[in-house]
């Protein structure tokens, strides 16, 4: 089968989700959502997961993991009491990573390879993959969130992911490891404000209906008024990836898995968009 994006998803990643037996009941629906969405994505028979993390942060460059094997211990550095060292072992894909790096640089997006044998995953990389693919059956390439980037640069990155997938013949699922509204505060069970909850649910509804253009048009407003995580940069990659998928395959449809739930004032959900013909 020809390569290209086959699905784009947003996945919850709160560090409190990292150890399942310690997760509080109000977040059980997020765990269920990650598991169900992971099964649905694996059923598509992808060759690769490309995950953009909200908590692997780069200042200038878009690094791409080129390790053939990802292994180590994930620590939530902002909350080591919640995730103090969870082991992981997944395959990488250096061939795709090089193609992605080349495509980004060709588009004027500064990119370099991450070849460090000492690099270890942040919790926003670990948590979604731990539940979406617990047996580590699908290779993984990670990219960061870039402080000096922008929504427009994220759009170029999404196009580069699609181009690299087509060039390498890989069927790719893009995972945006990201909250929705993100005006965080102390207190794990605190909800977003009613206004931000409404905005989160509107975003989910747009995804469920496959309304990609509406998502792209609304992104600046959502970013500001809902206080999107990392300035909406990961959502920008998500929505532009969906647009690339839509342009190649036709209309999309979406599914929310599990529950919409709170985490310290943020709104979180697991939602996937795939071709409507799938």
N, C-alpha and C positions, 0 to 999 in steps of 0.2 A: 504494500500500500504506500502511496506517496506520503512524504513527510509534511509536517506543518502542525500548527496548533490544533488540538482536538477538543480542548476545554479550557476555561478560565474560571478560577475559583477564589473566593475570599475565605480565609480560615482563621478561627480564633486561636489565640496563642498565650493567654494570660499565664504567668508563671505558676499560679495556684492550680493550674490544670496538669502540671507536670507529673505528679505522682497520683495515680487514679484513686488509690484507697484513701487519700487525704483530701480529695476534692469535696467541697461542701455541697449539700443537696441543691442549692440554688444554681449551681453550675453543672449539674449532671447532664442537663440537656445539651450543653456545649460538647461534652465528651461524646455523647450519643451522636451528635451531629458530625463530629470529626470522623468517627468510626463509619457511619453510614455513607458520608460523602467519600471517604477513602475507598470503600467497597465499590461504590458507583464509578469512581474514577479508574480503579483497577480493572473493572469490568470492560472498560473501553480499550484495554490492552495497550497502554501507553509504553513508549520506549524510554521515557524520561519525565521526571518532574523538574521543572525550573521554579525555584522558590525565591521570592524576594522578601527579605526579612526587615521588619521595622526596628530590629535591635542589633543587626550588624550594620554599623554606621561608618561610612567613609566620608572624609571631608571633601576630597577632590575627584577621585577616580572611581569608575565603575569596575570594581574587581570581579573576576569570574573564577570560581573554584575549579582548578584543573587537576585536583587529586584523583587518582584512579580509585582510591578507597578513602572513604570518610570514616574515621574512627576516633574515639576519644570519650570525653566526659563533658556533658553539657551542664554548665552552672549558670543560674540566674544571678548575674553579678550584682544586680540591683536588689535582689532578695534571695541571698544564698541559703536562708533558712527554709525557703520553699522548694528550691531545687539546687541541691548541694553537690551534685556530680552524677548525672544519669548517663550510663554508658550507651553508646550507639555504634553501629557498624553498617554502613550503606555503601554501595558502589557509586562511583562517580562516572563522568563521561568526558575525558579530556578532548576527544575529537569534537564533540559539540561545543565544549567550552571555547576551544580555539576559534571555531566558526562564529560563535556569538561575539567574541572579542573582536574579531576582524570586521564583523558587520557593524558593530557599534563604532569602531574607529573610522570606518568608511563613511558613516553618517555624521561624523564630527563629534561623537560622544567619546570622551577620553576613557579608555578601558585598558586594563592590564590583567594578566593572569595572577591568580593566587596559587602558588605552588608550595606554600609552607607546609612542611611535615608536622609542624607544631600547632597549626591552626586548629581551633576547636569551635564547635557550633555554639551560638548563642541560643537562648531558650526559645526565641521566636522561630528559629529554624527547627529546633528539636521537637517542640510540643506538637505542631500539626503532623509532622511526619511520623512521630511515635504512634499516633492513633490512626492516621490515614493508611499507613503501610507498616504495621507492626512487625512483619516478617522480612522487611527490607527487600522486597522483590523488584522494586523499580529504582533504577539509578537516579542520582540527584545531582543537580548543579545549582549552586547558590549564588545570588547576587545581593549586594547591599542596598541600603538607602543612602543617597549621596546628599550631603548638606548643601553643597554648591550646585546641586541639580535644580530642576524645575519641572513643572507639569509638562512643558513642551519637550524637555529632554527625556522624560519618562515615555512620552509618546514615541520618540525615536527608538528607545530601548525595546518597546513592545514590537515595533516593526522589525527590529534586528532579531528578536527571538523568533518571529515568524520566518524571516529570511534564513536564519541559521538552521531552523528545523527543516525547511524545504531543501536547503543545500545538502544537509547530511542525511535526508530521508528519514528523519526521526519524528515519530508521533509524540507531541509534547503537551503536557498539562501544565499551565502556568498557575502557580499558587501565590496569591497575595497574602502573606502572613501579617494580618493587620486588623485592628479594631475598626469600628465604624466611628461614631462620635467618640471623642477622647478627651473630654475635660475632666481629667482624673482628680480625685481627692482621696483623702484617707478614709478608710472604711470599705472593706471588700464587698459588702452587700449593698452598697449605695448605687442607686440607679442614676442615669442621666436625667436632666430636667425633662419635663413633659414635652417641651418644644423639640428637644434633641431626640427624644424617643420617636416622636412623629417623623422627624427627618430620617432617622435610621430606617423606620418602617417604609417610608417612601422610597428610599434607596433599594431596599430589599424587593419592593414591589416592581420597581423598574427592572431589576435583574431577573425576577421571575417571569416578567413579560418579554424579556429579551430586548428591552428598549435602550439600545446602546447609544444612539444619538442623544437621547434625553439625559443619560448618565454623563456623557461628555460635556454637554451644554451646562448641566447643573453643577459640575464639579467645582468651579470656583466658589459658588455660593455655599455648597455643602461644606467645603473646606473651611471657610470662614465662620459660618454660623453654627455648624456642628462641631467645630474644633477637631477636624479630621487628624488622625494620627500622622505624624511626620509630614505635616503640611499637605496632606492629600497626595503625596508623590507616589505612594504605592497604589492607591486607588487609580491614579492616572495611568500607571502601567497596566493595571487590571482592565480598565475600560478600553484602553487603546488595543490591548491584546484581544479583547472581545470584538472590537471593530475589525481587526485584521482577520479574525476567524469568520466573522459575518461576511466580509468582502469576498472571501474564498468559497464559503460553503452555503451562503444564504442566511435567512432569518435564524435567530437563536431562540432558545427557551431556557428558563431557569428553574432551579429547585432549591428551596431552603431545606437543610437537613438539621434535625434536632430543634432546639429552641433558641429564640433571641433571649439573651441574658446579660446581666450587669456584671461589671467587675470594677470596683472602686471608681464609680462615676462614668465609666465608659460603657458603650453599647457594643455587643458582640454577636456575631452570627456566622454560620457556615453556609455559603450559597455558591452554587455552581451554575455556569452557563455553558450550554453545548448546542450544536446545531439542532434546529427544530426537527430535522429529518432523522435524528439519531434515535 
